[in-house]
Amino acid sequence: MNSNSDFKIIFPYYITKAVNILNKNGFSAFAVGGCVRDSLLGNIPHDWDLTTNASPCDTEKCFKQYFPVIKTGAKHGTITVMIQGSAVEITTFRQDGGYTGHRRPEQVKFVGDLKTDLERRDFTVNAMAYSKTDGLIDPFDGKSDLENRIIRCVGEAETRFDEDALRILRALRFSSVLGFGIDEKTSEAIFAKKELLKFISAERILSELLKLLCGKNAADVLLKYRSVIAVIIPEIVPMFDFPQKTPHHCYDVYTHTVYAVKNIPPDPILRMTMLLHDIGKPECFCEDENGVGHFHGHVQKSAETAKLILKRLKADKRSSAEIISQISEHDNRFPSEEKDVKRFIARHGYDFFTRHLLVRTADTLAQSDFLREKKLSELNLKKELGEKIKAQNCCLSLKDLTVNGNDIALTGAQGKEIGKILKILLEGVIDGRLKNEKSELLAYAKKIANDTLSDNHM
């Protein structure tokens, strides 16, 4: 088994404590998986996992003075211990039995050999372990794959994906996030086994997909492995190689979509918005007498399709609502006038407005250079107007008005008329026809109320 005693990892206190306790009780303990990978890459690990030759029962006894000791994963060898407020997952060396549903082992066998435990893991870069006494344990040359920036399965790739199909998306996610290529045999197995993703739960699919989308190498992965993505979002297939036939675009619908994803900040909501923003285009395509393509109604169709996809993937309601709203507004070319920007912010909120500008910018950058500078200039002007409006704390909602329902009731208005008058006043303030001053608003409200009363008596 390959080892390297020169490599050093600095453990956080709670990990050192856990290792020392296991060692004092006669057991070995190693940091394993992602924390070792991240340390080799020079990154600070977010999660630390330990593996040990102690059985789950022995681990529980070692940490009996710590509360709580969580045994929910004991069946598969994992005991979770709380040390100084940090959860430490400690898993017994194990060998997996046959897998069920292409996801989880039906049974596990606890073993005393670290190499056997590492053999069951997904990729070589995740199949390394480390202890202060033994150094780096690397039986599958994961360190070399890290240095060569390659994702490669441990053992036979098709077997690894047959066991757990989620590993297919994990391979793509690691490639995207780390900016690594994928080993040729692993890549071939991904394409060969991609249909197995249908066995994976929507929640796990969405979690991996969002991480993939936010990776620095997302565009390359989405382009090369589009047929894999199509297994989980089959609605994207009509976008593939679909020509747009318009001077505004230089790419087919899917390639444009991928570059739009690349051009927006790596936020899950924003990147999912860009992935789905034009998904309705192929269905809405028509060609005029000059051979120019048009996509009338594609915004609404894309929003409707996105809603179905997000529901199927079991995205949370809040994220879904914003993604759908952003898609619904992504082609809104409202004038770059202060009153129009105010109206948009009044309707959606300032945060939505700033994200809308990011969506529009990413969309524009993924188009041809036809009128690009003009489009970007318009968006920049909207941004400046929005910042000015926010800085001036402009009146953009009913609660910002200097009058309220009680004030309007004194003008003689009643019931639903009060709400209607308040909305008219707000529109007047937003448009700049009225000042947000109580005396002026009340005077205008009285006029509206009197006109309404006169109309009712005619």
C-alpha positions, 0 to 999 in steps of 0.5 A, spaced: 500 500 500 502 506 497 504 511 503 507 518 503 510 520 510 512 527 508 506 529 507 502 533 513 495 535 514 494 539 520 487 536 523 482 541 527 482 540 534 476 536 535 479 531 529 485 530 533 481 529 539 477 523 536 484 520 533 487 520 540 481 517 543 481 511 538 489 510 539 489 510 546 484 505 546 488 501 541 485 502 535 488 506 528 484 512 525 485 515 519 482 522 516 479 519 509 476 522 503 474 529 501 478 532 507 484 529 504 483 530 497 482 538 499 488 538 503 492 536 498 489 541 493 491 546 498 484 548 500 481 548 507 476 542 508 469 543 510 468 536 512 472 531 516 471 524 516 475 518 520 475 511 518 477 506 524 478 498 525 474 499 531 467 496 530 461 501 531 460 498 538 468 499 540 467 506 537 461 507 542 465 505 548 471 509 546 466 515 546 461 514 552 463 520 555 461 524 549 454 526 549 450 525 544 453 519 541 449 518 534 448 511 532 443 512 526 449 510 521 451 504 525 448 499 521 453 501 515 459 502 520 458 510 522 458 513 529 457 520 529 460 523 536 459 531 538 466 534 540 466 541 542 460 542 538 463 539 532 460 532 529 465 527 527 463 521 523 467 515 525 466 509 520 469 502 521 473 499 515 468 496 511 467 492 505 460 493 501 456 487 499 451 487 493 448 493 491 440 495 491 437 499 486 443 502 484 444 506 490 446 503 496 449 496 499 444 491 501 449 489 507 456 491 509 462 487 512 466 490 517 474 488 516 480 490 519 484 492 513 484 499 510 486 498 503 479 494 503 475 499 505 478 504 500 477 499 494 469 500 495 470 508 494 468 512 488 474 515 485 481 515 486 482 522 489 477 520 494 480 514 496 486 516 500 487 516 507 491 520 512 494 519 519 500 523 523 503 516 524 502 513 517 502 519 513 498 519 506 495 512 504 494 512 497 493 505 494 490 507 487 495 513 486 489 518 487 495 524 489 497 523 481 490 523 479 490 530 483 496 532 480 494 530 473 487 533 474 483 527 472 477 524 475 478 516 475 474 511 478 477 506 483 477 499 479 472 498 474 468 504 472 462 501 470 462 496 476 462 503 480 456 506 477 452 499 477 453 499 484 451 507 485 449 511 479 449 517 483 457 517 482 455 518 475 453 525 477 458 526 482 464 525 477 461 530 473 460 535 479 467 534 481 470 535 474 466 541 474 467 544 481 475 542 481 476 544 473 478 536 472 478 532 466 475 525 466 479 519 465 477 516 458 475 509 461 471 513 466 468 517 461 466 511 457 462 508 463 459 514 464 455 514 457 454 507 457 451 507 464 447 514 464 440 511 464 441 508 471 440 515 473 433 514 473 434 510 479 436 516 483 432 520 487 430 527 485 433 530 491 440 527 490 439 529 483 438 536 484 443 537 489 449 534 485 446 538 479 446 545 482 453 543 485 455 541 478 452 548 475 456 552 480 462 549 478 468 553 474 468 548 469 460 547 468 460 549 461 465 544 458 461 539 462 454 541 460 457 541 453 461 534 453 456 530 457 449 533 455 446 526 453 447 525 461 444 531 463 438 529 458 437 523 462 435 527 468 432 533 464 429 530 457 426 537 456 433 539 454 434 535 448 430 539 443 435 545 444 441 540 442 443 543 435 437 547 434 439 553 430 436 560 431 437 563 425 437 571 427 442 576 427 442 576 435 445 569 436 451 566 433 450 559 437 444 554 437 439 554 443 443 549 447 450 552 446 447 559 447 444 556 454 451 553 456 454 560 455 449 563 459 450 559 465 457 560 464 456 568 464 452 568 470 455 568 478 455 561 481 449 562 485 444 556 484 438 560 483 441 564 477 445 558 474 438 554 474 435 560 471 440 560 465 439 553 464 432 553 463 431 560 461 430 558 453 428 551 454 421 553 451 424 556 444 424 550 440 417 549 441 415 556 439 420 557 433 417 560 426 421 563 420 419 569 416 419 570 409 426 572 409 428 566 413 429 569 420 427 565 426 423 568 431 420 565 438 414 568 439 411 566 446 418 562 448 418 566 455 412 563 457 413 556 455 420 556 458 417 558 465 411 553 464 416 548 462 421 550 468 416 549 473 414 542 471 422 540 471 423 544 478 417 540 481 419 533 478 426 535 481 423 537 488 426 544 488 424 548 494 418 552 493 422 559 494 427 557 489 422 555 484 418 561 485 424 566 483 427 561 478 420 561 474 419 569 475 426 570 473 425 566 467 418 570 466 422 576 466 428 575 462 426 578 456 423 584 459 426 590 455 422 595 459 425 602 457 431 605 461 427 611 464 427 612 472 419 611 472 420 604 468 425 602 473 421 604 479 415 600 476 419 594 476 422 594 482 416 596 486 413 590 482 419 585 484 423 588 489 430 591 489 434 584 490 430 581 484 431 587 480 439 586 481 439 579 479 434 580 473 440 585 471 445 579 472 440 574 468 439 579 462 447 581 462 449 573 462 443 572 456 446 578 452 454 575 453 451 569 450 449 572 444 452 574 438 456 581 438 450 584 434 448 590 438 451 587 444 454 594 446 448 597 446 444 592 450 449 592 455 449 599 455 442 599 456 443 594 462 448 598 465 444 605 465 438 601 468 443 598 474 445 606 475 438 608 475 436 602 480 442 604 485 440 611 485 433 609 486 435 605 492 440 611 495 434 616 495 429 611 498 424 612 493 417 611 495 415 604 491 410 601 496 404 602 499 407 602 506 412 608 503 406 612 502 405 618 507 398 617 507 394 610 509 387 607 509 385 611 515 387 618 512 383 616 505 377 614 509 377 621 512 376 623 504 369 619 504 372 613 500 369 606 503 371 599 502 375 597 496 375 604 494 380 606 499 385 600 496 384 603 489 385 610 491 392 608 495 394 604 488 392 610 484 396 615 489 402 610 489 402 609 481 402 617 481 408 617 486 412 612 482 411 616 475 413 622 478 406 626 477 405 626 485 410 628 490 410 623 496 407 629 501 401 628 505 397 634 503 398 633 496 396 626 496 390 627 500 388 633 496 388 628 490 385 623 494 379 627 495 378 629 488 378 621 486 373 620 492 369 626 489 369 624 482 367 617 484 361 619 488 359 624 482 359 618 478 355 613 482 350 619 483 349 620 475 
